[in-house]
Structures are given as C-alpha cells and as structure tokens.
Amino acid sequence: MINGIRVATVEEIPEGEGIAVSRELTGTDDDIAILRDEDGSVWALNDTCTHQTASLAEGWVENGHVECPLHSSKFCLRSGTVDGLPATRDTVAHRLEVRDGEIYLYPNERP
C-alpha cells in the first residue's frame, strides 16, 4: 500500500489510550488498535488480545506497552511481543506513519 490508510489524527487519540480500526477498512483478519503512548508516539497492533477476546484499544497504554483490560496481559507497542502473562502468544504489529498530524496505517507491513 503506497499511501497507507488515513485512520485518525494524533489529537483524536489521548495519550495513554487507543482506538480500534475496523477490519472492514483495513482488510485484515482482526481489527487494528491504534495506541498512543504517554510520550505521544503512536503504534498499531492487532486489536484482539491473544489470551482471550478483549480489545487492546480499551487497554492501558504506558511505558511502551499496552495492558489488556481483561486479564492484564502486556504487549510491546513496538513489536507486539508478549511482555506479561497470562498471554503467551505475540500479537501482530503494523507500520504507521504520522504526516502533518494525521495517522496513516499500512496493514500487514512490519513497523
């Protein structure tokens, strides 16, 4: 995908929170969570926790991680690697670009 999919502006996502982008828009197998860390950086991971069905976009974002709201599994925002049980499987990270305050998603492209 050359130009990416515009999914939001940085200002639409408060620091420490996320939004979910529908799989119908992205063409992926799962919705994608766009997550904004407390330093203002934005990241994209598959939205469904790999432990049980919960939205990572509804989780807590801080210190380079997102914590699942259901059982507190933690995932690295940069890579999708599990950094806290009970999840044992990594999630998928997707490439993002911020241009003039707008967030563009490149589904299925590694960051």
C-alpha positions as CSV (number, residue, x, y, z in Angstrom):
1,M,0.0,0.0,0.0
2,I,1.8,3.1,-1.2
3,N,0.0,5.9,0.7
4,G,-1.5,4.0,3.7
5,I,-5.0,4.3,5.1
6,R,-5.7,7.5,7.0
7,V,-7.2,6.3,10.3
8,A,-7.2,9.4,12.6
9,T,-5.3,12.4,13.7
10,V,-2.8,12.2,16.6
11,E,-5.0,14.7,18.6
12,E,-8.0,12.4,18.3
13,I,-6.3,9.8,20.5
14,P,-5.5,10.9,24.0
15,E,-2.1,9.9,25.4
16,G,-2.4,6.6,27.2
17,E,-5.4,5.4,25.2
18,G,-6.3,3.8,21.8
19,I,-8.9,3.4,19.2
20,A,-9.9,0.4,17.1
21,V,-10.0,0.5,13.3
22,S,-12.4,-1.9,11.7
23,R,-11.1,-4.9,9.8
24,E,-13.6,-3.9,7.0
25,L,-11.5,-0.8,6.5
26,T,-8.1,-2.4,6.9
27,G,-8.7,-5.7,5.0
28,T,-7.0,-7.6,7.9
29,D,-8.2,-10.7,9.8
30,D,-8.6,-8.6,13.0
31,D,-9.4,-5.0,13.9
32,I,-6.3,-2.9,14.5
33,A,-5.7,-0.9,17.6
34,I,-4.1,2.4,17.2
35,L,-2.4,3.2,20.5
36,R,-0.8,6.4,21.7
37,D,1.8,6.1,24.4
38,E,2.3,8.8,27.1
39,D,5.3,10.2,25.2
40,G,2.9,11.0,22.3
41,S,4.2,8.2,20.0
42,V,1.6,6.1,18.1
43,W,1.7,2.4,17.4
44,A,-0.6,-0.2,15.7
45,L,-1.2,-3.8,16.9
46,N,-3.9,-6.3,16.2
47,D,-6.8,-5.3,18.5
48,T,-7.7,-8.7,20.0
49,C,-5.6,-9.9,22.9
50,T,-4.0,-13.3,22.1
51,H,-5.0,-14.7,25.5
52,Q,-8.8,-14.1,25.4
53,T,-11.2,-12.0,23.4
54,A,-10.6,-8.4,24.7
55,S,-9.9,-5.2,22.8
56,L,-6.4,-3.9,23.3
57,A,-7.7,-0.5,22.2
58,E,-9.6,-0.5,25.5
59,G,-6.4,-1.2,27.5
60,W,-3.9,0.9,29.3
61,V,-1.0,2.4,27.3
62,E,2.2,3.4,29.1
63,N,5.9,2.9,29.0
64,G,6.0,1.3,25.6
65,H,3.3,-1.3,26.4
66,V,-0.4,-1.9,26.3
67,E,-2.1,-3.8,29.1
68,C,-5.1,-5.9,28.2
69,P,-8.2,-4.7,30.2
70,L,-9.4,-8.2,30.8
71,H,-6.5,-10.1,32.5
72,S,-3.6,-7.6,32.3
73,S,-1.5,-9.3,29.6
74,K,1.1,-6.8,28.4
75,F,2.4,-6.4,24.8
76,C,5.3,-4.3,23.5
77,L,3.9,-1.5,21.3
78,R,6.9,-1.5,19.0
79,S,6.9,-5.3,18.2
80,G,3.8,-6.9,19.6
81,T,5.9,-9.2,21.8
82,V,4.2,-10.5,25.0
83,D,5.8,-8.8,28.0
84,G,3.4,-10.0,30.7
85,L,1.3,-13.1,31.3
86,P,-1.2,-14.7,31.0
87,A,-0.9,-14.2,27.2
88,T,1.8,-16.4,25.8
89,R,1.5,-15.6,22.1
90,D,2.7,-12.4,20.5
91,T,0.4,-10.1,18.6
92,V,0.9,-8.6,15.2
93,A,2.5,-5.1,14.9
94,H,1.7,-2.9,11.9
95,R,3.5,0.1,10.3
96,L,2.2,3.6,10.9
97,E,3.3,7.0,9.6
98,V,2.4,10.4,11.0
99,R,2.2,13.1,8.4
100,D,1.1,16.6,9.4
101,G,-0.6,15.3,12.5
102,E,-2.5,12.6,10.6
103,I,-2.0,8.9,11.2
104,Y,-1.6,6.6,8.2
105,L,-1.8,2.8,8.7
106,Y,0.0,0.2,6.5
107,P,-1.8,-3.0,7.4
108,N,0.3,-6.2,7.5
109,E,3.5,-4.2,7.0
110,R,6.0,-4.6,9.8
111,P,7.0,-1.4,11.6
